[in-house]
Amino acid sequence: MVGNVKFVWNIPNALSIVRLLLLPVFVVLILVVERNADVPVWSFAVLVLSGVTDSLDGIIARRFNQITDIGKLLDPVADKITQVTVVICLAVRYTVLIPLVIICLIKELIQAAGGYILLRRGEKIQGARWFGKVSTFVFYGAMALIVLLPDMPDWVRIGLVVLVAALMLFSFIKYMMMFLHIRQDLPAKDGAADASK
């Protein structure tokens, strides 16, 4: 366990875990069970359910004062793993998604490394920002459409991929700016702490 983050059982954290448990179900459905289906309804339903749990955990946490440090950590981790898994699965079917796989992997690995560095330095865990939420919402919507409508025109699929990629890059840049700003403040905090001894 990193830092003093302890697991707390509550509904939002349970929903994040459910989202992770839905991933192998989605993988099996999209790549095996419904591989040749005209309309992969079950894959679509699982992806929608995953998106709903993602929205509900944040709403419940804020509405019922169930925000926890582990929740702030677990929710984005579940988001990252979900996005990477979904994009890779769909890229197996549609090669147009391969650039999105690369963008998604690089973005999530760098953000995870940055978050780990800040956590190890004792920084307070930050919740998702609006740009991250917008990116995630559009991601779920676009991927759900790609799953549900396998015969959609190529230009529509490409447009959805470009939109998701643009929002991912925008979100990545904004989070990197936050990371660099926090990182710049860390030496000053350490120095201040040393001076007070």
C-alpha positions as CSV (number, residue, x, y, z in Angstrom):
1,M,0.0,0.0,0.0
2,V,1.3,3.5,-0.9
3,G,1.3,6.1,1.7
4,N,-1.5,6.1,4.3
5,V,-4.2,5.2,1.8
6,K,-6.5,2.6,3.4
7,F,-9.4,0.7,1.7
8,V,-12.8,1.7,2.8
9,W,-15.9,-0.4,1.9
10,N,-18.7,1.9,0.6
11,I,-21.0,1.9,-2.4
12,P,-18.8,4.2,-4.7
13,N,-15.7,2.0,-4.1
14,A,-17.8,-1.2,-4.6
15,L,-19.0,0.3,-8.0
16,S,-15.4,0.9,-9.0
17,I,-14.6,-2.7,-8.3
18,V,-17.7,-3.8,-10.2
19,R,-16.4,-1.8,-13.2
20,L,-13.1,-3.8,-13.0
21,L,-15.0,-7.1,-12.8
22,L,-17.0,-6.2,-15.9
23,L,-13.8,-6.0,-18.0
24,P,-13.2,-9.8,-18.5
25,V,-16.9,-10.2,-19.2
26,F,-16.6,-7.5,-22.0
27,V,-13.5,-9.0,-23.4
28,V,-15.0,-12.5,-23.7
29,L,-18.3,-11.1,-25.1
30,I,-16.7,-8.8,-27.8
31,L,-13.9,-11.1,-28.9
32,V,-15.4,-14.6,-28.5
33,V,-19.2,-14.8,-27.9
34,E,-20.3,-11.9,-30.2
35,R,-17.3,-11.8,-32.5
36,N,-19.4,-12.3,-35.6
37,A,-22.7,-10.9,-34.3
38,D,-24.5,-8.4,-36.5
39,V,-25.4,-6.4,-33.4
40,P,-23.3,-7.2,-30.3
41,V,-26.1,-6.3,-27.8
42,W,-24.5,-7.9,-24.8
43,S,-21.1,-6.3,-25.3
44,F,-22.9,-3.0,-25.7
45,A,-24.9,-3.6,-22.5
46,V,-21.8,-4.4,-20.5
47,L,-20.1,-1.3,-21.7
48,V,-23.1,0.9,-20.9
49,L,-23.3,-0.7,-17.4
50,S,-19.6,0.1,-16.9
51,G,-20.2,3.7,-17.9
52,V,-23.2,4.0,-15.6
53,T,-21.2,2.6,-12.6
54,D,-18.5,5.2,-13.5
55,S,-21.0,8.0,-13.3
56,L,-22.9,6.7,-10.2
57,D,-19.8,6.2,-8.0
58,G,-18.9,9.9,-8.3
59,I,-22.5,11.1,-7.8
60,I,-23.1,8.9,-4.8
61,A,-19.7,9.8,-3.2
62,R,-20.5,13.5,-3.4
63,R,-24.2,13.3,-2.6
64,F,-23.8,11.1,0.5
65,N,-20.4,12.3,1.6
66,Q,-18.6,9.0,0.9
67,I,-15.5,10.5,-0.8
68,T,-12.4,8.7,0.4
69,D,-8.7,8.7,-0.6
70,I,-9.0,5.1,-1.8
71,G,-12.0,6.1,-3.9
72,K,-10.0,9.0,-5.5
73,L,-7.4,6.4,-6.4
74,L,-9.6,3.5,-7.3
75,D,-11.9,5.4,-9.6
76,P,-9.3,6.7,-12.0
77,V,-7.4,3.4,-12.0
78,A,-10.6,1.6,-13.0
79,D,-11.1,4.2,-15.7
80,K,-7.6,3.8,-17.1
81,I,-7.8,0.0,-17.1
82,T,-11.3,0.1,-18.7
83,Q,-10.3,2.5,-21.4
84,V,-7.1,0.6,-22.4
85,T,-9.0,-2.8,-22.4
86,V,-11.9,-1.5,-24.4
87,V,-9.7,0.3,-27.0
88,I,-7.5,-2.8,-27.5
89,C,-10.5,-5.1,-27.9
90,L,-12.1,-2.8,-30.5
91,A,-8.7,-2.3,-32.3
92,V,-8.7,-6.1,-32.9
93,R,-11.9,-5.6,-34.9
94,Y,-11.2,-2.2,-36.4
95,T,-7.6,-1.2,-37.3
96,V,-8.6,2.5,-37.4
97,L,-8.5,2.4,-33.6
98,I,-4.8,1.4,-33.5
99,P,-3.6,5.0,-33.2
100,L,-6.0,5.5,-30.3
101,V,-4.6,2.4,-28.6
102,I,-1.1,4.0,-28.8
103,I,-2.3,7.4,-27.5
104,C,-4.3,5.8,-24.7
105,L,-1.4,3.6,-23.5
106,I,1.1,6.4,-23.5
107,K,-1.3,8.8,-21.8
108,E,-2.3,6.3,-19.1
109,L,1.2,5.1,-18.4
110,I,2.6,8.6,-18.0
111,Q,-0.3,9.8,-15.9
112,A,0.0,6.7,-13.7
113,A,3.7,7.3,-13.2
114,G,3.1,10.9,-12.4
115,G,0.4,10.1,-9.9
116,Y,2.6,7.5,-8.2
117,I,5.5,10.0,-7.9
118,L,3.2,12.5,-6.2
119,L,1.7,9.9,-4.0
120,R,5.1,8.7,-2.9
121,R,6.1,12.3,-2.1
122,G,3.1,12.6,0.3
123,E,0.9,14.8,-1.9
124,K,-2.8,14.7,-1.3
125,I,-4.8,12.6,-3.7
126,Q,-6.7,14.8,-6.2
127,G,-10.0,13.9,-7.7
128,A,-10.8,13.9,-11.4
129,R,-11.1,17.3,-13.0
130,W,-13.9,18.4,-15.4
131,F,-11.7,17.8,-18.5
132,G,-11.0,14.2,-17.4
133,K,-14.7,13.6,-16.8
134,V,-15.6,15.0,-20.2
135,S,-13.0,12.9,-21.9
136,T,-14.2,9.8,-20.1
137,F,-17.9,10.5,-20.9
138,V,-17.2,11.0,-24.6
139,F,-15.0,7.9,-24.6
140,Y,-17.8,5.7,-23.3
141,G,-20.3,7.2,-25.7
142,A,-18.1,6.8,-28.8
143,M,-17.0,3.3,-27.9
144,A,-20.6,2.2,-27.2
145,L,-21.6,3.4,-30.6
146,I,-18.8,1.6,-32.3
147,V,-19.7,-1.6,-30.5
148,L,-23.5,-1.3,-31.1
149,L,-23.2,-0.2,-34.8
150,P,-20.5,-2.4,-36.4
151,D,-21.7,-1.5,-39.9
152,M,-21.4,2.3,-39.4
153,P,-19.7,4.1,-42.3
154,D,-15.9,4.3,-41.9
155,W,-15.9,8.1,-41.9
156,V,-18.2,8.1,-38.9
157,R,-16.0,5.6,-37.0
158,I,-12.9,7.6,-37.9
159,G,-14.6,10.8,-36.7
160,L,-15.4,9.2,-33.4
161,V,-11.8,8.0,-33.0
162,V,-10.5,11.5,-33.8
163,L,-12.9,13.1,-31.3
164,V,-11.9,10.7,-28.5
165,A,-8.2,11.1,-29.3
166,A,-8.4,14.9,-29.3
167,L,-10.1,14.9,-25.9
168,M,-7.7,12.4,-24.5
169,L,-4.7,14.6,-25.6
170,F,-6.4,17.7,-24.2
171,S,-7.0,16.0,-20.9
172,F,-3.4,14.7,-20.9
173,I,-2.0,18.1,-21.4
174,K,-4.1,19.6,-18.7
175,Y,-3.2,16.9,-16.2
176,M,0.5,17.3,-17.1
177,M,0.3,21.0,-16.5
178,M,-1.2,20.2,-13.0
179,F,1.5,17.7,-12.4
180,L,4.4,20.1,-13.3
181,H,2.8,22.8,-11.2
182,I,2.5,20.5,-8.1
183,R,6.0,19.1,-8.7
184,Q,7.5,22.7,-8.8
185,D,6.0,23.3,-5.4
186,L,7.4,20.2,-3.8
187,P,11.0,21.4,-3.3
188,A,9.7,24.6,-1.7
189,K,7.6,22.6,0.7
190,D,10.6,20.4,1.6
191,G,12.8,23.4,2.1
192,A,10.3,25.1,4.3
193,A,10.0,21.9,6.3
194,D,13.7,21.8,6.7
195,A,14.0,25.4,7.8
196,S,11.4,24.9,10.5
197,K,13.4,22.2,12.2
